[in-house]
Amino acid sequence: MVDAEKLAGTFKLLSVEARIRIVKVLKRRALCVTELTSQTGITHSATSQHLRVLRDARLVKFQKRGFHVYYHLDVQNMARIHKTISELFE
């Protein structure tokens, strides 16, 4: 059964174009904030803020490597969201 409230929250979260750009770039591979800013054209501070929101929503995870923090999609949670959206149309 689709949890409409959670799904609406996810849609609201992804209604911000910058967050969609970040998710699309992270779909390919893990990146640090500097690499994300370069590939998305979003400022460093805005990228960091969007990543915090995406991380709080469990759409992205991070891993520290030396002095850098690399972000990647939370594949399990993204699969759950995909399944939930698919259930809407069954």
N, C-alpha and C positions, 0 to 999 in steps of 0.2 A: 504494500500500500504506500502511496506517495505521501510524504510528509509535506503538505503544501506550504507550511510556514517556513520550514528549512529551505525548501526549494526557492521560495520567493526571496529569502535572504540571500541565497547564492546568486540569483538573477540580479538582484539589486547591487550586490558586490561587483559583479561582472558588467554592470551597466556603464562603468567608467571606462572610456576608450583606452586610456593609458594602461589600465590593468589588463585589458585584453591583449594589448601589444606585448606586455611583459610575459604573459602566459604563453603567447605564440612563440616568443623567442626562447623561453625556457623549455618548450616542448622539444626542441632540438638537442639541448645539452645544458649542463649546469654552468652558471656564470656568476662572477662577482658583480657588485654594483657598478664598478667602473666599466666593465664590459657591457652590462645592460644599458647604461646610459649611452654608450657609443652606438649600440645597435638599435635602440628605440628612439633616440633623440629627446628623451625625457631628462630633465635636470637631475643631478645627483641627489639633492634633497628630496625631490618629488618621488624619485625611484625608491629611495629608502622608505618613505612614508607608505607608498603603495605596497612595497614588499612586507612591511609590518602588518598591514591590513590583510594581505593574502596569507601571511603566515598565521595570524590569529584565527583566520577562517579555515586553516589546515589545507589550503590549496597549494602552498609551497612549504618546503623544508629547507633547512640550511645546514651546512657543514663547514667547520673551520679547518682551513689548511694553511698552516703557518700564520702569516699576518692577514690573510684574506679569508673572507666568508663567501662561500659559494652557495647559490640558491638553485634549487631544482624543484620540479613539480612533485607533489605528493601523489604518486601514481595510484596508490590504493584509494585515496579519497576521491581523486578525479574519476576513477573507474566507477565508484559508488554513485557519484553525481551523474555520470553518463547513463548508468543503469536506471536511475530515478527518472531522468528526463525521458528515456526510452519508454518507461512504464506509462508515462502520460499519454502516449499515442497507441497503446495496446487496446 
